């Protein structure tokens, strides 16, 4: 029986690819990629010539059984996403679950992911945090934000540059304009930006510029002592 490898890929800077990740991608029989056009650039950069097959959220339900069968028949398969660690706001969960259900060995290599650098850069507590991924775009969005009102852990979100201002404004509306946050943009790339401040300050900053690149929002957790002080006053 073969093995499934989950191989993280750089979130921007190609130098963040690990030696082990490169070796695994050169050794496996098949590489599954979220977008073969995007992944081809990475593979070409490291002269990796193995077979590349598309595996994304629109076809994964149809292909997981076939892929698992190939691994059962002795093929080693690697799964990569466009950027970061497969399965984190990217396809991967269904394939991993299918392989584990069939007692196929699964190995995830350590490597790049956007949420950890953004969290550490934020200056907020890192001992306890919650990763919320992308908020619902429409249905359930306001409900989800309201549920986080008294979340005391540091919160991490992924967001599109096109929805950044809207998300910050909704956070300010439901969680308070003085709640502190950090916005990380284009992590590991030439134009990397880490901006910290209140939600009001961040809205003002990003409203005055064109926003590009992948976004990570880190939101300060609810402070119980502050709430108690307000009630006392």
N, C-alpha and C positions, 0 to 999 in steps of 0.2 A: 504493500500500500504506500502511496505517496504522502505528501504533506502539503498543507496550506500555510503560506507565509503571508503575513500582513506587513507590508514594507512602507513606512512613512517616507514622504518625499518633501523636499524643501517648500516652505510657504512663500518663498520669493527668491532668496539668494541660493543659487545652485551649489555654492560651497558648503551648504548645510547638509548635504547628502552624506551619510556615513559610509565608511569603507565596507562595513559588513553588508549594508543595504545594497551597495553596488555589486558585491560578490554574489549575493543571493539572486539578484535580478539576472546576472550573467549565467547562473547555474541552473535555474528552474527551466522546466519544459514549456511553460506558458505564463504570460503576464496578462492579468486582467486590469484594464484601465477605465476610469470613469469617462474620459474623453481621449481617444487615441491620438488626436491631433496635438493636444497639449502635452501628453506624456511622451510622444515621439520626440519632442524637442529635448526633454530630459535624457531620454535613452540615447539619442544621437550624441549628446554632449559627452556622455560617458562611454560611448562606443558599445552600447548594449544592443545586440542584434536579435534577441530572442523574439519569438512570435508574440504579437500584441493583439488582444481581443477586447472589444468593447463590453463593459459591464457597468451598467448604471441603473438608477432607480426605475427607469421605464422598461427595462428588459430583465431585471434580476429575478423576478418571480418565474419567468419562463426558462431561465438558464441555470439556476442553482443546482437542480437535480443532475443535469448533464455534466456540469463542472465537477460535482461531487463524484459522479461515476468515473470520470477521468482520473481523479485522484485515487479512487479505490483501485483502479487498474494500474496504478504505479507511477502516475505522473506527479511531479512536484509543480505546484501552481503558486504564483505570487499575485497578491491583490494590491494595487496602488490606487490612490485618488489623485485628483488634479493637484492638490496641495495638502500637506499635513498627514495625519494618521487616518487610515481607512476606518470607517465606522463612527467617526466623530463628526456629526452633521454631514456625513457622506455615506454612500453605499458601503455595506460590509456586514452589518448585523445579521441579515438573513442568510448570507453564505456561511458565516461563522456558526450560526445556530444549526444549520443543515448539516454541516460537517461534524459538529460535536454530537448531534443526534445519531449520526452514523459511525461514531467512534473514530473519526478521522482526526489525526493530530493537527492542531492549529498552533502556530507560533507567531506572536506579534513582536516585531522588533521595536526597540525604543527609538524615538526620533522626533522630528519636528512636529509641533502643533502650536497654533496661534494663541490658545487660551492661557498657557502658562507664562510666556514672556509678558503678555498684557497684564496678567494678574500681578506678577512680581514688580513690573514697572509702575503699577498704580499707586503703590504706597499704602494700600489698604491691607488689613489683616489677611494673612495667607494660611493661618493654621486651620481655619474652617471656611469653606467656600462652596457655592453651588453653581454648577454650570447649567444654564438654561437654554443654550443653543439659540436658534432663531425663534422669536415670538411668532404666534399665529399672525398671518398677514391681515386677515379679516375677522372671521367668526372666532369668538373667544379671546380676542386680543385684550380688550379692556378688562375682562374678568381675570385673565392671567396676571395682568399688572397689579390689579387690586389685591390679589392673593399674596403678592410679594410685599405689601405695605409694611408688615411687621416681621419680615424675614431678617434675622440678625446676622446671618452669615454674609460675607462678601459675595456679590452676584456677578456672573459673567454671561454676556450675551454676544452672539454674532449678529451682524446687521449689514444690509446692503447700503452703499453710499447714497442711494436714491431715497432711502427711508430713514436716514440717520436723524435729520432734523425732526421729523414727525415722531420718531421714537423718543428722542430727548424731551420734546414738548409733552408727550403723554406721560413720561416718567415724572416731569415737573408737575403736571396736573394732578396726578393720583398719589404721588409719593412726596410732593413738596418741592418747591423751586430751590430750596437751600440744601437739598440732599447732594452730597458730593459724589463725583464720578470721574472716571478717566476714560478717554477715548484713544485707542491705539489704531493707527492707520498705516497701511503699507509696511507692516513689520518685516524686518530683515532686508528691505529694499532701500534704494538710494534716497527716496523721499520719505523715509519713515518719520512718523510724527506721533508723539505721546503727549496729549493735552489733558491737564487736570484742572478741576475747579468745581464750582457748584453747577447744577444743571442750567441755571440761568446764564452763567458765564460761558458754558460750553455752547449753548444755543446761540448766543451772541457771536462767539468766535466762528463757529462753522457756518453761520448764516451769511457771513461776509466773504466767503470764498467758495470756489468750485471744489466739490468733494469727489475724490477718486480713490479707488483701491478697496481692499477688503478691510472691514471695520470690526473691531472688538470693543465692546463697552463694558467697563468694570464699574459696578455700582456699589457704593458704600452700604453696609448693612444698617438696619434699623437700630438706633441706640436707645436701649430701654431707659438708661439713666436720664437721658435728655427728655424723654417723654414724661418721666416722673417729675422732673424739674418744672416742665411746662404746666403740669396739672397742679403742682403746689402753688405756682404763681397765680 
